Amino acid sequence: MAEVITAPKKGKSDKPGQLIDMSWDPITRIVGSLGIYTKIDFENKEVKECYSTSSIFRGYSIFMQNKDPRDAHFITSRICGICGDNHATCAVYAQNMAFGVRPPALAEWIVNLGEAAEYMFDHNIYQDNLVGVDFCEKMVRETNPGVWEKAKNTDAPNADKHGYKKISDIMTALNPFEGEFYRETLQVSRYTREMFCLMEGRHVHPSTLYPGGVGTVPSIQVFTDYLVRLQRYVEFMKRCLPLHDDLFDFWYDALPGYEEVGRRRILLGCWGSFQDPDVCDYRYETMNEWGNAMYVTPGVVVDGELVTTDLVDINLNIRILLGSSYYEDWENERTFVTHDPLGNPVDKRHPWNQTTIPKPQKRDFNNNYTWVMSPRWYDQRTDDHLALDTGGGPIARLWATALAGKVDCGYLKAPGDGTVRFHLPKTALKGPVDFTWSIPKWSNAIERHRARTYFQVYAACTALYFMEKALGEVYAGRTKTFSDFKVPEEAIGCGFHEAVRGVLSHHVVIRDGKIANYHPYPPTPWNANPRDVYGTPGPYEDAVQGTPIFEENGPENFKGIDIMRAVRSFDPCLPCGVHMFTGEGKKVHEVQHSPMFGAVH
């Protein structure tokens, strides 16, 4: 059996404490079904156990069977009402491979512009209108009044850039519906969504995206309308990024030890984003080459080391494990793909060979307790099945790109020294500005949040470059946006992309001209999965388990803000509601316990 991979135990006290069961279910919008169940030691101020649950079964992998392969992107975009375009894009990538079609360059630049706008829109609305509430005045005063008092007396180092003199002023500006910055970012979300619609027709289910290209009419006017909004966004980010840096830096200073909140071992996955049409032909045989040409570099980072940037390697080592989820094993079911087009053997637990066999049952934290399976990445060097996380998307994308040193498009550059450097040009009211993201010391809640803001700048920089490339095609008269194709009788395909909150892959098997097997794996299964067959907890569970409690409230009026910050730092779709029950609290006698196995052991 492979060695169990989990975070080091973060709690430092061996003193027996009274464990109290506390649950938040649902806490955030994964069809309203994400639940976090914990056992908290209030005497030692630490979360001792955590279980992540999802109570809704979707079943897309089942009803995709026997569908026309040309409909895959239309159907799978409905998997999510938040990032449906990411699914559509990834499905198109898989279709392009299966159909053997290469879109014209202009079509790729248009898709890249649409996806860049989606990153800008979604990260903005999440960062400042949803998760930002966890750091606003009202929340801080209720959970950490001592921190609020310190914020009132702490100058904001970048006040000259964003306009808020004190850290407390930033917190007040983030108050929902009343805060000045909160309201401003709602307007930003409106025009970034308009940018998306200019490229892909409709948000969030694209109406102009197809295998082989796009239906967008590439007029000068449509690109001008996009560019006007993009310049406005660039100017906004010149204020937004320094504001968030001030806020997050303050947190470390105000609460020493806060770096432990949401911290886990550095196990990050990024599948890459933004194709380069000069290199990408969607052939599996050249996937390593065109994957490394992406404008976000794919990669697996283990303990700070970039293990691979090869999409073939990434693909072949994906494993779908069971353990604590409500499914039957498919070991004796049909094997669809024995070898990839390069002749490499394909594992039975690879998405190409997965069969979904649901088995509804009562939730049991000693056995099975969620509908989420356990995606893992098999590290051939160590024979471990790694519980990679996406860190909410941006931190994994930035980390892999910074280490790989392959991206340089003028407005941003990853020189390979552990940094990503950004250049925002002159805008209407502000001069040019340079920013640098550097690999942090930890993969924790604060750094996941910080990376989200920096990736908003990343998306803006790439959009500026994509706009230049798209207009270059139009000015040269190369305005074709679609390539013809035929659906083969038999084929396989895979698409790799980055949804807003992290890795996204679609795997399709075509037999007799119909879909025989189809498995999409978005970021939430990678982050929200339960303990697998080896006892390894999923990333939410691992990040919360061992997290110290800094909230000043006791069990009677406990809000769980540190736990919420840890979970929400992964951007688990969009938060919509928090419900909690404690009753009188259940006392549990604490015995020898290892967080990698759970209470059953």
C-alpha positions, 0 to 999 in steps of 0.5 A: 500500500502506498504511503499515506500523504497528508499535511504535518500535524499543526496542533502543538498541544498534547493536553486532552481537551473537550471535543465539541461537534460543530457543523456548517451545512451547507456553507457554499454553493456547490448546488447548495450541498457542501457541508463541513463537519468538525470536532473542535477542541476549544480548550486548546483552540484547535480543530481536531477533525474535519469531514467534507460532504456533498449531499447531491448526486449530479450524474453527468457522466451517466447521461452523457452516454450515447449522446452526439459528440458534437453536443458535448460542450453544450450539455456539459456547460450546464454542469455549473451555473457559475463557470459553465463556459470553462466546461464548454471550453474544456469540452471543445478542447476534448472534441477538437482532439477527438475530431482531429480539427485545428481551429483558425488562430483568430478563433483561439485568440477569441476564446482566450479573450473570453476566458480571460474575461471570465477570470476577471469577472469571477475572481473579482465578484468572489474576492470582494463581494463574497469571500471579502465579507469574511474580512469586512468590518462587521465580521471582524468586529463580531469575531475578533474585536481586538483585531478591529481595534488594532485595524483602527490604529494601523496605517495602510502602507499603500494608502496613496494607491488605493485611497484608504488611510487605515486598515479599518477603512478597508474593512469598512469599505468591504461591508456588504451592500454598504461598503464603498469598495464592495459597491464599486466591485459590483460594477466591475463585475458587470462590465467584465461579464459584458467583456465575456459576452462580446467574445462568447455570446452569452454568460455563463453558457456560451452561444458562439463556442464550437469544436473547430472554432467560434461563431463570434463575428470578428469585427473591429467594433466588437474588439474595441468594445472589449478593449475599452472595458479592459482598459477600465479594468486595468486601471481598477486593478492598480488600486485593487491589488495594493488594497488587498496586499495591505489587508492580507499583510495586516492579518499576519501582523495582527494575529501572529501564527495566522499562517497556520490557518488553512495551511497544508502541505504544498501539493498543487495541480494546474492543468494550464490555460490559454492555448497558443494557436501557433503551436497547439494542433490538439493532437495527443502526440504533440500534447506535451509541446503545445501544453508547454506553450500555454500562457498559463503553464501546466504543472504539478508542484510537490513540496515546492518542487515542479515535478512535471509540466508534461500534459501527457504525464499529467493525464496518464497519472490521474487516478479516481479513487473511492474510499468514503464516497457513495459509489460501487467500484468499477474494477470489473466493468468495461475497459474503454482505453488500454493504451493512449495514442503514444502507446502508454498503458492507461490505468483502470482508474483513469477517467477514460476507463471510469464507470459511475455506479452510484450507491445511495446510503446513509451518511456515516463518518466511519464509512461513506459520507459524500457523493464526491469521489477522490481524484488523486495524482499518482507520483511514480517517483514515490508510489504515492497517490497525492491529494493535489489541491488547486488552492482555489486556482490562482495560487497553483497557476502562479506557482507552476508558471513561476517555477516553469519560467516559460511564459513571456508575452510582454505584459507579463513574464515568468523568468523562472526565478519563482516570480511572475512579473506584471506590467500594466500600461498607462490608462486614462487616469493612472500611469504604468504600474509594475507588480511582482508575485513571488512564491510564498512561504506557505500554501495557506488561506491568506496566500490563496486569497492573495494569489486570487488578486494577483491572478486578476492582474495576470488575466488582464495582462494576457487579455492585452496581449490576446487583443493585440494578436486578435487584431493583428489577424483581423488587420491581416485579413485572416478573419476565418473563425471556423474549421470543418470536421467530421465526427469519427466512428471511434476516437478518444479525446481529452481537454485540459483547462483551468476553470476559475477555481482550478484544474479542469479536464474532460475525457471522452470516448467515442464508439460507433459515432456516439459518446461511449464514456465521458468524465469531466473533472472540475476543481471541486472534486479535487478539493472537496473529496473525502478520505480515500481508500488509503485513508488520505483526507481530501484538501478541505479536510486536510486544510481545516484539520489542525487549524488553530482557532483565533476567533474570540467567541466561545462555543456558545456563539462561535461563528467558525470564521477561521474555518470559513476562511480556510474553506473559502480560500479554495473558492468552492464555487460561490458562497451562498449561505451558511447554516450551523447547528451545535445544540448543547455541544456533544462531548467526545472522550479524546483518545489517541488520534491521527488526523490522517485516518479519522476517528474510526482509527 
